[in-house]
Amino acid sequence: MARPVSYDEALRDRLLDITAEMVDEKGPERLSLRDIAQAAGTSTSAVYALFGGKAQLLVAVIEHGFASFGEAQSRTETHGLRALGHSYRAWAKSNPALYRLMFGGAITTADDCAPDSATTSTAMAPLVRALAERVDEAQLLPAALTVWAQVHGAVSLELAGVAPEVSDWDAVYEAVVDAVERAFPPA
């Protein structure tokens, strides 16, 4: 009897990265598992064995993105709110395809095939903890969403290149982080 083929983490990670890039280039509706497998140097059998299918692969890519983003935020958390903002932008600029896929609403999934809410929530936890020292508990989630919206908006405009010509995105982003600091000063 033939032994089942096993696939390693390196292949899994390669498939996640390639899928994010291909979704960014083509959109999810024009994505084929055959193209993904070919770009990764493997077969569609590997995709099915590792993920189950196209919908599950797309969800895995988003979860992978949120996990990576959350790790970057966690590494920066002890340095405070400003550092979290800078970490947010640095991660997005290092992972633009993944960032656009995570936050662009490019895919919608059925309830039985959606990103794990624990994974997506964990990514926001460092921000919530940093703000817990600055706002009362009742305002914590609204404050976190406000900060996230501000940094996300600036980063999204920068990556999309749709804002009026800006000569210094670093200065623009620094002004955004300054506004966040003023809005939520240390206690």
C-alpha positions as CSV (number, residue, x, y, z in Angstrom):
1,M,0.0,0.0,0.0
2,A,1.3,3.5,-0.9
3,R,2.1,5.8,1.9
4,P,0.2,9.1,1.8
5,V,2.2,12.1,0.7
6,S,3.0,14.5,3.5
7,Y,3.7,18.2,3.0
8,D,5.9,20.4,5.2
9,E,5.5,23.8,6.8
10,A,7.8,25.4,4.2
11,L,5.4,24.4,1.4
12,R,2.4,25.6,3.4
13,D,4.0,29.0,4.0
14,R,5.0,29.2,0.3
15,L,1.4,28.5,-0.7
16,L,0.1,31.2,1.7
17,D,2.6,33.8,0.4
18,I,1.9,33.0,-3.3
19,T,-1.8,33.0,-2.7
20,A,-1.7,36.5,-1.1
21,E,0.3,37.8,-4.0
22,M,-1.9,36.3,-6.6
23,V,-5.1,37.5,-5.0
24,D,-3.6,41.0,-4.9
25,E,-2.7,40.8,-8.6
26,K,-5.8,39.0,-10.0
27,G,-8.5,39.2,-7.3
28,P,-10.0,36.1,-5.6
29,E,-12.5,35.4,-8.3
30,R,-9.8,34.9,-11.0
31,L,-7.6,32.8,-8.7
32,S,-7.2,29.1,-9.6
33,L,-5.6,26.4,-7.4
34,R,-3.8,25.1,-10.4
35,D,-2.0,28.5,-10.9
36,I,-1.2,28.7,-7.2
37,A,0.2,25.2,-7.1
38,Q,2.2,25.7,-10.3
39,A,3.7,29.0,-8.9
40,A,4.6,27.1,-5.7
41,G,6.2,24.2,-7.6
42,T,3.7,21.7,-6.3
43,S,0.4,20.0,-7.2
44,T,-3.2,20.9,-6.5
45,S,-3.2,17.7,-4.4
46,A,-0.9,19.5,-1.9
47,V,-3.3,22.5,-1.7
48,Y,-6.2,20.2,-1.0
49,A,-4.2,18.1,1.5
50,L,-3.0,21.2,3.4
51,F,-6.1,23.4,3.2
52,G,-9.1,21.6,1.9
53,G,-9.9,23.9,-1.0
54,K,-9.9,27.4,-2.4
55,A,-12.1,29.0,0.3
56,Q,-10.2,27.4,3.1
57,L,-6.9,28.5,1.5
58,L,-8.1,32.1,1.3
59,V,-9.2,32.0,5.0
60,A,-5.8,30.4,6.0
61,V,-4.0,33.3,4.2
62,I,-6.0,35.9,6.1
63,E,-5.4,34.1,9.4
64,H,-1.7,33.8,8.6
65,G,-1.7,37.6,8.0
66,F,-3.4,38.4,11.2
67,A,-1.1,36.1,13.1
68,S,2.0,37.7,11.6
69,F,0.6,41.2,12.2
70,G,-0.3,40.3,15.8
71,E,3.2,39.0,16.4
72,A,4.7,42.2,15.1
73,Q,2.4,44.3,17.3
74,S,3.1,42.1,20.4
75,R,6.9,42.5,19.9
76,T,6.4,46.3,20.0
77,E,3.7,46.6,22.7
78,T,6.1,47.3,25.6
79,H,7.3,50.4,23.8
80,G,3.9,52.1,23.9
81,L,1.2,53.5,21.6
82,R,3.5,55.4,19.2
83,A,5.7,52.3,18.7
84,L,2.6,50.3,17.9
85,G,1.6,52.8,15.3
86,H,5.0,52.6,13.7
87,S,5.0,48.8,13.8
88,Y,1.6,48.8,12.1
89,R,2.9,50.8,9.2
90,A,6.2,48.9,8.9
91,W,4.4,45.6,8.8
92,A,1.9,46.8,6.2
93,K,4.7,48.1,4.0
94,S,6.6,44.9,4.3
95,N,3.5,42.8,3.5
96,P,1.4,45.0,1.2
97,A,-0.4,42.1,-0.6
98,L,-1.3,40.4,2.6
99,Y,-2.4,43.8,4.2
100,R,-4.7,44.5,1.2
101,L,-6.2,41.0,1.4
102,M,-6.7,41.2,5.1
103,F,-8.4,44.6,5.1
104,G,-9.7,45.0,1.6
105,G,-12.8,43.0,1.8
106,A,-11.8,41.1,-1.3
107,I,-13.2,37.9,-0.1
108,T,-16.4,37.1,1.6
109,T,-16.9,33.6,3.1
110,A,-19.7,31.5,4.3
111,D,-20.1,31.2,8.1
112,D,-18.5,27.7,8.0
113,C,-15.4,29.0,6.3
114,A,-14.5,32.3,7.9
115,P,-11.3,33.6,9.6
116,D,-11.0,32.6,13.2
117,S,-12.2,35.5,15.3
118,A,-9.8,34.6,18.1
119,T,-6.9,35.1,15.6
120,T,-8.2,38.4,14.3
121,S,-8.9,39.7,17.8
122,T,-5.5,38.7,19.1
123,A,-4.0,41.0,16.5
124,M,-5.7,44.0,18.1
125,A,-4.9,43.0,21.7
126,P,-1.6,44.9,22.0
127,L,-3.4,48.1,21.0
128,V,-6.2,47.5,23.5
129,R,-3.7,46.8,26.3
130,A,-1.7,50.0,25.5
131,L,-4.9,52.1,25.6
132,A,-6.1,50.5,28.8
133,E,-3.6,52.7,30.6
134,R,-5.0,55.8,28.9
135,V,-8.8,55.5,28.9
136,D,-11.5,54.1,31.2
137,E,-12.8,50.6,30.5
138,A,-16.1,51.8,29.0
139,Q,-14.2,53.7,26.3
140,L,-11.5,51.1,25.6
141,L,-13.0,49.4,22.5
142,P,-14.2,52.7,20.9
143,A,-10.7,54.2,21.5
144,A,-9.0,51.2,20.0
145,L,-11.2,51.3,16.9
146,T,-10.5,55.1,16.6
147,V,-6.8,54.6,16.7
148,W,-6.9,51.7,14.4
149,A,-9.0,53.7,11.9
150,Q,-6.6,56.5,11.9
151,V,-3.4,54.5,11.3
152,H,-5.2,52.2,9.0
153,G,-6.5,55.0,6.9
154,A,-3.1,56.7,6.5
155,V,-1.3,53.4,5.7
156,S,-4.1,52.4,3.2
157,L,-3.8,55.7,1.4
158,E,-0.1,55.4,1.2
159,L,-0.1,51.9,-0.1
160,A,-2.9,52.6,-2.6
161,G,-1.2,55.7,-4.0
162,V,-4.6,57.4,-4.4
163,A,-4.1,60.4,-2.2
164,P,-3.0,63.7,-3.6
165,E,0.7,63.8,-4.3
166,V,2.6,63.6,-1.0
167,S,6.3,64.2,-1.0
168,D,6.9,62.8,2.5
169,W,4.7,60.0,3.7
170,D,6.9,59.7,6.8
171,A,5.9,63.2,7.9
172,V,2.3,62.5,7.2
173,Y,2.3,59.3,9.2
174,E,4.2,61.0,12.0
175,A,1.4,63.7,12.1
176,V,-1.2,60.8,12.4
177,V,0.7,59.2,15.3
178,D,1.0,62.7,16.9
179,A,-2.8,63.1,16.6
180,V,-3.3,59.7,18.2
181,E,-1.0,60.6,21.1
182,R,-2.8,63.9,21.7
183,A,-6.2,62.2,21.6
184,F,-5.2,59.6,24.1
185,P,-2.5,61.0,26.4
186,P,-0.9,58.9,29.0
187,A,-2.8,58.8,32.3
